[in-house]
Amino acid sequence: MTNQKTCMRCGSKKMAAGKAQSSGRVYFRPDSVSFFSLQTADLAIKGFMCLDCGNIELVGDVKKARSLV
């Protein structure tokens, strides 16, 4: 079984992996995180861009998110 990404917009298999970034990294922070958590609430975001239509898909760290909420 292959783990190749498919574009959700056009169905292309030409996907480039990367990450969302600004002057620093861009993170997602859930609203319902406990203040007393022993880890940071910042969840890294991975990205995939379709090289045919330009659609960008963002994917967060599900395992860490579940441990926070």
PyMOL Python script that loads the backbone (N, CA, C, O; Angstrom):
from pymol import cmd

cmd.read_pdbstr("""\
ATOM      1  N   MET A   1       0.848  -1.181   0.000  1.00  0.00           N
ATOM      2  CA  MET A   1       0.000   0.000   0.000  1.00  0.00           C
ATOM      3  C   MET A   1       0.892   1.242   0.000  1.00  0.00           C
ATOM      4  O   MET A   1       1.870   1.299   0.745  1.00  0.00           O
ATOM      5  N   THR A   2       0.568   2.220  -0.815  1.00  0.00           N
ATOM      6  CA  THR A   2       1.367   3.443  -0.917  1.00  0.00           C
ATOM      7  C   THR A   2       0.808   4.540  -0.017  1.00  0.00           C
ATOM      8  O   THR A   2      -0.392   4.571   0.257  1.00  0.00           O
ATOM      9  N   ASN A   3       1.666   5.429   0.435  1.00  0.00           N
ATOM     10  CA  ASN A   3       1.262   6.533   1.293  1.00  0.00           C
ATOM     11  C   ASN A   3       1.343   7.848   0.517  1.00  0.00           C
ATOM     12  O   ASN A   3       1.539   8.906   1.114  1.00  0.00           O
ATOM     13  N   GLN A   4       1.195   7.788  -0.811  1.00  0.00           N
ATOM     14  CA  GLN A   4       1.303   8.968  -1.648  1.00  0.00           C
ATOM     15  C   GLN A   4       0.076   9.863  -1.476  1.00  0.00           C
ATOM     16  O   GLN A   4      -1.059   9.385  -1.488  1.00  0.00           O
ATOM     17  N   LYS A   5       0.316  11.168  -1.318  1.00  0.00           N
ATOM     18  CA  LYS A   5      -0.771  12.130  -1.156  1.00  0.00           C
ATOM     19  C   LYS A   5      -1.449  12.384  -2.506  1.00  0.00           C
ATOM     20  O   LYS A   5      -0.809  12.354  -3.558  1.00  0.00           O
ATOM     21  N   THR A   6      -2.734  12.630  -2.448  1.00  0.00           N
ATOM     22  CA  THR A   6      -3.517  12.996  -3.624  1.00  0.00           C
ATOM     23  C   THR A   6      -4.143  14.357  -3.356  1.00  0.00           C
ATOM     24  O   THR A   6      -4.660  14.600  -2.266  1.00  0.00           O
ATOM     25  N   CYS A   7      -4.100  15.235  -4.333  1.00  0.00           N
ATOM     26  CA  CYS A   7      -4.700  16.562  -4.193  1.00  0.00           C
ATOM     27  C   CYS A   7      -6.202  16.429  -3.998  1.00  0.00           C
ATOM     28  O   CYS A   7      -6.878  15.744  -4.765  1.00  0.00           O
ATOM     29  N   MET A   8      -6.725  17.096  -2.956  1.00  0.00           N
ATOM     30  CA  MET A   8      -8.159  17.047  -2.665  1.00  0.00           C
ATOM     31  C   MET A   8      -8.956  17.884  -3.670  1.00  0.00           C
ATOM     32  O   MET A   8     -10.171  17.721  -3.778  1.00  0.00           O
ATOM     33  N   ARG A   9      -8.289  18.774  -4.402  1.00  0.00           N
ATOM     34  CA  ARG A   9      -8.989  19.657  -5.338  1.00  0.00           C
ATOM     35  C   ARG A   9      -9.069  19.064  -6.744  1.00  0.00           C
ATOM     36  O   ARG A   9     -10.144  19.020  -7.344  1.00  0.00           O
ATOM     37  N   CYS A  10      -7.910  18.600  -7.277  1.00  0.00           N
ATOM     38  CA  CYS A  10      -7.902  18.152  -8.673  1.00  0.00           C
ATOM     39  C   CYS A  10      -7.572  16.669  -8.844  1.00  0.00           C
ATOM     40  O   CYS A  10      -7.685  16.142  -9.951  1.00  0.00           O
ATOM     41  N   GLY A  11      -7.164  15.982  -7.765  1.00  0.00           N
ATOM     42  CA  GLY A  11      -6.870  14.558  -7.848  1.00  0.00           C
ATOM     43  C   GLY A  11      -5.456  14.222  -8.303  1.00  0.00           C
ATOM     44  O   GLY A  11      -5.121  13.049  -8.463  1.00  0.00           O
ATOM     45  N   SER A  12      -4.629  15.230  -8.510  1.00  0.00           N
ATOM     46  CA  SER A  12      -3.248  15.007  -8.957  1.00  0.00           C
ATOM     47  C   SER A  12      -2.435  14.273  -7.889  1.00  0.00           C
ATOM     48  O   SER A  12      -2.712  14.396  -6.696  1.00  0.00           O
ATOM     49  N   LYS A  13      -1.443  13.519  -8.322  1.00  0.00           N
ATOM     50  CA  LYS A  13      -0.511  12.834  -7.414  1.00  0.00           C
ATOM     51  C   LYS A  13       0.791  13.628  -7.275  1.00  0.00           C
ATOM     52  O   LYS A  13       1.706  13.190  -6.577  1.00  0.00           O
ATOM     53  N   LYS A  14       0.887  14.784  -7.927  1.00  0.00           N
ATOM     54  CA  LYS A  14       2.099  15.604  -7.884  1.00  0.00           C
ATOM     55  C   LYS A  14       2.035  16.559  -6.695  1.00  0.00           C
ATOM     56  O   LYS A  14       1.663  17.724  -6.840  1.00  0.00           O
ATOM     57  N   MET A  15       2.403  16.052  -5.518  1.00  0.00           N
ATOM     58  CA  MET A  15       2.326  16.824  -4.287  1.00  0.00           C
ATOM     59  C   MET A  15       3.717  17.056  -3.718  1.00  0.00           C
ATOM     60  O   MET A  15       4.525  16.130  -3.648  1.00  0.00           O
ATOM     61  N   ALA A  16       3.997  18.287  -3.312  1.00  0.00           N
ATOM     62  CA  ALA A  16       5.276  18.642  -2.695  1.00  0.00           C
ATOM     63  C   ALA A  16       5.045  18.876  -1.206  1.00  0.00           C
ATOM     64  O   ALA A  16       4.176  19.659  -0.822  1.00  0.00           O
ATOM     65  N   ALA A  17       5.831  18.193  -0.365  1.00  0.00           N
ATOM     66  CA  ALA A  17       5.715  18.356   1.089  1.00  0.00           C
ATOM     67  C   ALA A  17       6.472  19.594   1.537  1.00  0.00           C
ATOM     68  O   ALA A  17       7.459  19.979   0.910  1.00  0.00           O
ATOM     69  N   GLY A  18       6.023  20.219   2.614  1.00  0.00           N
ATOM     70  CA  GLY A  18       6.688  21.388   3.180  1.00  0.00           C
ATOM     71  C   GLY A  18       6.049  21.746   4.500  1.00  0.00           C
ATOM     72  O   GLY A  18       5.418  20.901   5.135  1.00  0.00           O
ATOM     73  N   LYS A  19       6.204  22.988   4.925  1.00  0.00           N
ATOM     74  CA  LYS A  19       5.589  23.442   6.164  1.00  0.00           C
ATOM     75  C   LYS A  19       5.173  24.894   6.022  1.00  0.00           C
ATOM     76  O   LYS A  19       5.769  25.643   5.247  1.00  0.00           O
ATOM     77  N   ALA A  20       4.155  25.293   6.765  1.00  0.00           N
ATOM     78  CA  ALA A  20       3.714  26.676   6.789  1.00  0.00           C
ATOM     79  C   ALA A  20       4.700  27.467   7.640  1.00  0.00           C
ATOM     80  O   ALA A  20       5.099  27.010   8.711  1.00  0.00           O
ATOM     81  N   GLN A  21       5.097  28.649   7.174  1.00  0.00           N
ATOM     82  CA  GLN A  21       6.097  29.410   7.902  1.00  0.00           C
ATOM     83  C   GLN A  21       5.896  30.907   7.695  1.00  0.00           C
ATOM     84  O   GLN A  21       5.456  31.342   6.631  1.00  0.00           O
ATOM     85  N   SER A  22       6.222  31.688   8.719  1.00  0.00           N
ATOM     86  CA  SER A  22       6.230  33.147   8.619  1.00  0.00           C
ATOM     87  C   SER A  22       7.626  33.583   9.041  1.00  0.00           C
ATOM     88  O   SER A  22       8.596  32.919   8.674  1.00  0.00           O
ATOM     89  N   SER A  23       7.771  34.663   9.793  1.00  0.00           N
ATOM     90  CA  SER A  23       9.094  35.042  10.288  1.00  0.00           C
ATOM     91  C   SER A  23       9.588  34.025  11.305  1.00  0.00           C
ATOM     92  O   SER A  23      10.776  33.973  11.622  1.00  0.00           O
ATOM     93  N   GLY A  24       8.677  33.228  11.806  1.00  0.00           N
ATOM     94  CA  GLY A  24       8.936  32.074  12.661  1.00  0.00           C
ATOM     95  C   GLY A  24       7.990  30.996  12.203  1.00  0.00           C
ATOM     96  O   GLY A  24       7.267  31.204  11.228  1.00  0.00           O
ATOM     97  N   ARG A  25       7.961  29.887  12.839  1.00  0.00           N
ATOM     98  CA  ARG A  25       7.034  28.826  12.448  1.00  0.00           C
ATOM     99  C   ARG A  25       5.601  29.231  12.764  1.00  0.00           C
ATOM    100  O   ARG A  25       5.358  30.002  13.693  1.00  0.00           O
ATOM    101  N   VAL A  26       4.669  28.720  12.002  1.00  0.00           N
ATOM    102  CA  VAL A  26       3.245  28.917  12.246  1.00  0.00           C
ATOM    103  C   VAL A  26       2.744  27.680  12.971  1.00  0.00           C
ATOM    104  O   VAL A  26       2.989  26.555  12.534  1.00  0.00           O
ATOM    105  N   TYR A  27       2.042  27.887  14.079  1.00  0.00           N
ATOM    106  CA  TYR A  27       1.543  26.787  14.879  1.00  0.00           C
ATOM    107  C   TYR A  27       0.047  26.912  15.067  1.00  0.00           C
ATOM    108  O   TYR A  27      -0.520  27.996  14.930  1.00  0.00           O
ATOM    109  N   PHE A  28      -0.589  25.798  15.380  1.00  0.00           N
ATOM    110  CA  PHE A  28      -1.990  25.781  15.762  1.00  0.00           C
ATOM    111  C   PHE A  28      -2.028  25.531  17.265  1.00  0.00           C
ATOM    112  O   PHE A  28      -1.303  24.674  17.769  1.00  0.00           O
ATOM    113  N   ARG A  29      -2.862  26.269  17.978  1.00  0.00           N
ATOM    114  CA  ARG A  29      -2.981  26.103  19.421  1.00  0.00           C
ATOM    115  C   ARG A  29      -4.458  25.883  19.762  1.00  0.00           C
ATOM    116  O   ARG A  29      -5.263  26.802  19.610  1.00  0.00           O
ATOM    117  N   PRO A  30      -4.831  24.671  20.225  1.00  0.00           N
ATOM    118  CA  PRO A  30      -6.234  24.415  20.583  1.00  0.00           C
ATOM    119  C   PRO A  30      -6.699  25.325  21.714  1.00  0.00           C
ATOM    120  O   PRO A  30      -5.920  25.640  22.613  1.00  0.00           O
ATOM    121  N   ASP A  31      -7.955  25.748  21.680  1.00  0.00           N
ATOM    122  CA  ASP A  31      -8.521  26.614  22.716  1.00  0.00           C
ATOM    123  C   ASP A  31      -8.665  25.910  24.057  1.00  0.00           C
ATOM    124  O   ASP A  31      -8.550  26.548  25.104  1.00  0.00           O
ATOM    125  N   SER A  32      -8.917  24.607  24.041  1.00  0.00           N
ATOM    126  CA  SER A  32      -9.256  23.896  25.274  1.00  0.00           C
ATOM    127  C   SER A  32      -8.061  23.235  25.961  1.00  0.00           C
ATOM    128  O   SER A  32      -8.237  22.233  26.655  1.00  0.00           O
ATOM    129  N   VAL A  33      -6.860  23.767  25.787  1.00  0.00           N
ATOM    130  CA  VAL A  33      -5.661  23.194  26.405  1.00  0.00           C
ATOM    131  C   VAL A  33      -5.596  23.588  27.877  1.00  0.00           C
ATOM    132  O   VAL A  33      -5.855  24.737  28.237  1.00  0.00           O
ATOM    133  N   SER A  34      -5.249  22.624  28.717  1.00  0.00           N
ATOM    134  CA  SER A  34      -5.096  22.889  30.147  1.00  0.00           C
ATOM    135  C   SER A  34      -3.888  23.792  30.384  1.00  0.00           C
ATOM    136  O   SER A  34      -2.840  23.613  29.763  1.00  0.00           O
ATOM    137  N   PHE A  35      -4.038  24.747  31.270  1.00  0.00           N
ATOM    138  CA  PHE A  35      -2.940  25.654  31.611  1.00  0.00           C
ATOM    139  C   PHE A  35      -1.788  24.902  32.257  1.00  0.00           C
ATOM    140  O   PHE A  35      -0.637  25.321  32.140  1.00  0.00           O
ATOM    141  N   PHE A  36      -2.079  23.800  32.935  1.00  0.00           N
ATOM    142  CA  PHE A  36      -1.077  23.054  33.699  1.00  0.00           C
ATOM    143  C   PHE A  36      -0.437  21.912  32.910  1.00  0.00           C
ATOM    144  O   PHE A  36       0.144  21.007  33.508  1.00  0.00           O
ATOM    145  N   SER A  37      -0.530  21.937  31.611  1.00  0.00           N
ATOM    146  CA  SER A  37       0.081  20.897  30.781  1.00  0.00           C
ATOM    147  C   SER A  37       1.603  20.974  30.890  1.00  0.00           C
ATOM    148  O   SER A  37       2.170  22.063  30.981  1.00  0.00           O
ATOM    149  N   LEU A  38       2.259  19.812  30.881  1.00  0.00           N
ATOM    150  CA  LEU A  38       3.725  19.763  30.983  1.00  0.00           C
ATOM    151  C   LEU A  38       4.414  19.958  29.644  1.00  0.00           C
ATOM    152  O   LEU A  38       5.644  19.951  29.582  1.00  0.00           O
ATOM    153  N   GLN A  39       3.662  20.130  28.585  1.00  0.00           N
ATOM    154  CA  GLN A  39       4.241  20.364  27.267  1.00  0.00           C
ATOM    155  C   GLN A  39       3.635  21.625  26.657  1.00  0.00           C
ATOM    156  O   GLN A  39       2.572  22.076  27.083  1.00  0.00           O
ATOM    157  N   THR A  40       4.305  22.185  25.671  1.00  0.00           N
ATOM    158  CA  THR A  40       3.774  23.387  25.033  1.00  0.00           C
ATOM    159  C   THR A  40       2.520  23.034  24.243  1.00  0.00           C
ATOM    160  O   THR A  40       2.360  21.896  23.801  1.00  0.00           O
ATOM    161  N   ALA A  41       1.648  23.992  24.069  1.00  0.00           N
ATOM    162  CA  ALA A  41       0.391  23.772  23.350  1.00  0.00           C
ATOM    163  C   ALA A  41       0.533  24.034  21.854  1.00  0.00           C
ATOM    164  O   ALA A  41      -0.450  23.926  21.120  1.00  0.00           O
ATOM    165  N   ASP A  42       1.724  24.373  21.389  1.00  0.00           N
ATOM    166  CA  ASP A  42       1.928  24.651  19.972  1.00  0.00           C
ATOM    167  C   ASP A  42       1.999  23.355  19.180  1.00  0.00           C
ATOM    168  O   ASP A  42       2.802  22.472  19.485  1.00  0.00           O
ATOM    169  N   LEU A  43       1.159  23.248  18.167  1.00  0.00           N
ATOM    170  CA  LEU A  43       1.130  22.062  17.312  1.00  0.00           C
ATOM    171  C   LEU A  43       1.720  22.423  15.954  1.00  0.00           C
ATOM    172  O   LEU A  43       1.226  23.323  15.276  1.00  0.00           O
ATOM    173  N   ALA A  44       2.767  21.725  15.566  1.00  0.00           N
ATOM    174  CA  ALA A  44       3.397  21.985  14.272  1.00  0.00           C
ATOM    175  C   ALA A  44       2.423  21.661  13.142  1.00  0.00           C
ATOM    176  O   ALA A  44       1.586  20.766  13.261  1.00  0.00           O
ATOM    177  N   ILE A  45       2.547  22.398  12.055  1.00  0.00           N
ATOM    178  CA  ILE A  45       1.697  22.210  10.886  1.00  0.00           C
ATOM    179  C   ILE A  45       2.572  21.803   9.710  1.00  0.00           C
ATOM    180  O   ILE A  45       3.507  22.516   9.346  1.00  0.00           O
ATOM    181  N   LYS A  46       2.262  20.642   9.112  1.00  0.00           N
ATOM    182  CA  LYS A  46       2.926  20.222   7.880  1.00  0.00           C
ATOM    183  C   LYS A  46       2.036  20.643   6.725  1.00  0.00           C
ATOM    184  O   LYS A  46       0.825  20.793   6.886  1.00  0.00           O
ATOM    185  N   GLY A  47       2.631  20.830   5.576  1.00  0.00           N
ATOM    186  CA  GLY A  47       1.846  21.219   4.419  1.00  0.00           C
ATOM    187  C   GLY A  47       2.202  20.412   3.185  1.00  0.00           C
ATOM    188  O   GLY A  47       3.295  19.857   3.072  1.00  0.00           O
ATOM    189  N   PHE A  48       1.251  20.361   2.265  1.00  0.00           N
ATOM    190  CA  PHE A  48       1.450  19.711   0.978  1.00  0.00           C
ATOM    191  C   PHE A  48       0.850  20.623  -0.081  1.00  0.00           C
ATOM    192  O   PHE A  48      -0.288  21.073   0.052  1.00  0.00           O
ATOM    193  N   MET A  49       1.622  20.898  -1.142  1.00  0.00           N
ATOM    194  CA  MET A  49       1.133  21.748  -2.223  1.00  0.00           C
ATOM    195  C   MET A  49       1.051  20.940  -3.511  1.00  0.00           C
ATOM    196  O   MET A  49       1.993  20.236  -3.875  1.00  0.00           O
ATOM    197  N   CYS A  50      -0.078  21.047  -4.192  1.00  0.00           N
ATOM    198  CA  CYS A  50      -0.262  20.383  -5.477  1.00  0.00           C
ATOM    199  C   CYS A  50       0.535  21.146  -6.536  1.00  0.00           C
ATOM    200  O   CYS A  50       0.388  22.360  -6.680  1.00  0.00           O
ATOM    201  N   LEU A  51       1.366  20.433  -7.262  1.00  0.00           N
ATOM    202  CA  LEU A  51       2.190  21.063  -8.290  1.00  0.00           C
ATOM    203  C   LEU A  51       1.436  21.253  -9.606  1.00  0.00           C
ATOM    204  O   LEU A  51       1.997  21.785 -10.564  1.00  0.00           O
ATOM    205  N   ASP A  52       0.170  20.825  -9.665  1.00  0.00           N
ATOM    206  CA  ASP A  52      -0.651  21.042 -10.859  1.00  0.00           C
ATOM    207  C   ASP A  52      -1.614  22.214 -10.688  1.00  0.00           C
ATOM    208  O   ASP A  52      -1.726  23.050 -11.584  1.00  0.00           O
ATOM    209  N   CYS A  53      -2.320  22.289  -9.539  1.00  0.00           N
ATOM    210  CA  CYS A  53      -3.326  23.349  -9.385  1.00  0.00           C
ATOM    211  C   CYS A  53      -2.989  24.367  -8.299  1.00  0.00           C
ATOM    212  O   CYS A  53      -3.647  25.404  -8.208  1.00  0.00           O
ATOM    213  N   GLY A  54      -1.965  24.090  -7.464  1.00  0.00           N
ATOM    214  CA  GLY A  54      -1.563  25.035  -6.431  1.00  0.00           C
ATOM    215  C   GLY A  54      -2.301  24.916  -5.112  1.00  0.00           C
ATOM    216  O   GLY A  54      -2.017  25.670  -4.182  1.00  0.00           O
ATOM    217  N   ASN A  55      -3.237  23.991  -5.006  1.00  0.00           N
ATOM    218  CA  ASN A  55      -3.962  23.796  -3.744  1.00  0.00           C
ATOM    219  C   ASN A  55      -2.978  23.429  -2.636  1.00  0.00           C
ATOM    220  O   ASN A  55      -2.050  22.651  -2.857  1.00  0.00           O
ATOM    221  N   ILE A  56      -3.185  23.990  -1.444  1.00  0.00           N
ATOM    222  CA  ILE A  56      -2.328  23.690  -0.297  1.00  0.00           C
ATOM    223  C   ILE A  56      -3.171  23.036   0.786  1.00  0.00           C
ATOM    224  O   ILE A  56      -4.221  23.556   1.162  1.00  0.00           O
ATOM    225  N   GLU A  57      -2.705  21.885   1.290  1.00  0.00           N
ATOM    226  CA  GLU A  57      -3.357  21.155   2.366  1.00  0.00           C
ATOM    227  C   GLU A  57      -2.488  21.259   3.609  1.00  0.00           C
ATOM    228  O   GLU A  57      -1.289  20.987   3.543  1.00  0.00           O
ATOM    229  N   LEU A  58      -3.067  21.646   4.739  1.00  0.00           N
ATOM    230  CA  LEU A  58      -2.340  21.746   6.000  1.00  0.00           C
ATOM    231  C   LEU A  58      -2.757  20.603   6.913  1.00  0.00           C
ATOM    232  O   LEU A  58      -3.941  20.282   7.010  1.00  0.00           O
ATOM    233  N   VAL A  59      -1.775  19.980   7.590  1.00  0.00           N
ATOM    234  CA  VAL A  59      -2.023  18.832   8.449  1.00  0.00           C
ATOM    235  C   VAL A  59      -1.337  19.060   9.789  1.00  0.00           C
ATOM    236  O   VAL A  59      -0.146  19.369   9.827  1.00  0.00           O
ATOM    237  N   GLY A  60      -2.071  18.911  10.888  1.00  0.00           N
ATOM    238  CA  GLY A  60      -1.528  19.104  12.229  1.00  0.00           C
ATOM    239  C   GLY A  60      -1.137  17.791  12.888  1.00  0.00           C
ATOM    240  O   GLY A  60      -1.454  16.711  12.390  1.00  0.00           O
ATOM    241  N   ASP A  61      -0.447  17.900  14.012  1.00  0.00           N
ATOM    242  CA  ASP A  61       0.029  16.767  14.801  1.00  0.00           C
ATOM    243  C   ASP A  61      -1.110  16.241  15.674  1.00  0.00           C
ATOM    244  O   ASP A  61      -1.334  16.754  16.771  1.00  0.00           O
ATOM    245  N   VAL A  62      -1.825  15.231  15.202  1.00  0.00           N
ATOM    246  CA  VAL A  62      -3.011  14.701  15.878  1.00  0.00           C
ATOM    247  C   VAL A  62      -2.644  14.070  17.226  1.00  0.00           C
ATOM    248  O   VAL A  62      -3.355  14.264  18.212  1.00  0.00           O
ATOM    249  N   LYS A  63      -1.560  13.329  17.274  1.00  0.00           N
ATOM    250  CA  LYS A  63      -1.159  12.644  18.520  1.00  0.00           C
ATOM    251  C   LYS A  63      -0.937  13.648  19.646  1.00  0.00           C
ATOM    252  O   LYS A  63      -1.412  13.436  20.762  1.00  0.00           O
ATOM    253  N   LYS A  64      -0.222  14.739  19.372  1.00  0.00           N
ATOM    254  CA  LYS A  64       0.025  15.750  20.401  1.00  0.00           C
ATOM    255  C   LYS A  64      -1.270  16.468  20.760  1.00  0.00           C
ATOM    256  O   LYS A  64      -1.504  16.755  21.934  1.00  0.00           O
ATOM    257  N   ALA A  65      -2.115  16.766  19.777  1.00  0.00           N
ATOM    258  CA  ALA A  65      -3.370  17.456  20.040  1.00  0.00           C
ATOM    259  C   ALA A  65      -4.253  16.644  20.981  1.00  0.00           C
ATOM    260  O   ALA A  65      -4.861  17.196  21.897  1.00  0.00           O
ATOM    261  N   ARG A  66      -4.323  15.331  20.753  1.00  0.00           N
ATOM    262  CA  ARG A  66      -5.140  14.477  21.623  1.00  0.00           C
ATOM    263  C   ARG A  66      -4.594  14.465  23.056  1.00  0.00           C
ATOM    264  O   ARG A  66      -5.364  14.385  24.013  1.00  0.00           O
ATOM    265  N   SER A  67      -3.272  14.543  23.202  1.00  0.00           N
ATOM    266  CA  SER A  67      -2.707  14.525  24.547  1.00  0.00           C
ATOM    267  C   SER A  67      -2.947  15.846  25.287  1.00  0.00           C
ATOM    268  O   SER A  67      -2.848  15.886  26.514  1.00  0.00           O
ATOM    269  N   LEU A  68      -3.257  16.910  24.571  1.00  0.00           N
ATOM    270  CA  LEU A  68      -3.466  18.224  25.175  1.00  0.00           C
ATOM    271  C   LEU A  68      -4.903  18.504  25.581  1.00  0.00           C
ATOM    272  O   LEU A  68      -5.154  19.232  26.541  1.00  0.00           O
ATOM    273  N   VAL A  69      -5.841  17.928  24.851  1.00  0.00           N
ATOM    274  CA  VAL A  69      -7.266  18.270  25.096  1.00  0.00           C
ATOM    275  C   VAL A  69      -7.990  17.167  25.824  1.00  0.00           C
ATOM    276  O   VAL A  69      -9.182  17.292  26.105  1.00  0.00           O
TER     277      VAL A  69
END
""", "prot")
cmd.dss("prot")
cmd.show_as("cartoon", "prot")
cmd.util.cbc("prot")
cmd.orient("prot")
